[in-house]
Amino acid sequence: MDKNSVVTILGTPHRLREAVKQSPDGRLHECIYGREIVKEIAVKLQAMGYHVMIDFEPLDLPRNMQSQSPKVERQRELALRVNFVNEVCRQEGAKNVVYVSIHVDASGDDGKWHDPNGWSVRVSTNASIQSKRLANCLFDAAKAHGLRMRQPMAQQKFWPQNLYVLNNTQCPAVLTENLFQDNLDDVDFLLSDEGRHVIERLHIEGIIKYIESL
Ligand SMILES: [Zn+2]
């Protein structure tokens, strides 16, 4: 399909007010790193003529949407993201919209380094064929860059997972977990020039491959 007839929405991860989403040494903060990566991907895809939007750019919700309850605030954030995506779907037609939420994985929340590492992509537990195809395109692009891949089993490239933004958006939607914020080797790589380049490129290449196959 023509690149102008598809809207790619990039999803940023989390918020600054959310508890510990960072490397044990504080060098990588998921919500900040994710926004930097999202911004770069958007700029580069736009320079190539693609139509790109970002679901939520600020680091935190506006004051009047913040809450004493982290759970309430989190639900407001997720609803805001889903409403944004579904409004674009309503305007453009859901089949002409792609949603890619970009995260960094973690295996613990104890502030310590851990062994698990590598790259994975998630789809909703009731994912459409298109969501699975989008996930496969991103997986293939990540693998081509030589990243260590995490798969549920040898033949399956994506993990089905109950995630609010995947379950409730109407268009093809995936969530990428770009290595681990609590694995030292992964963090060193993510923060390197090469690492940032690889994470950006795999999304750009995977998204383009999906759009071209429509
Ligand atoms: Zn995350």
Boltz pocket constraint, residues with backbone or C-beta under 6 A from the ligand:
constraints:
  - pocket:
      binder: B
      contacts: [[A, 13], [A, 14], [A, 30], [A, 103], [A, 104], [A, 105]]
      max_distance: 6.0
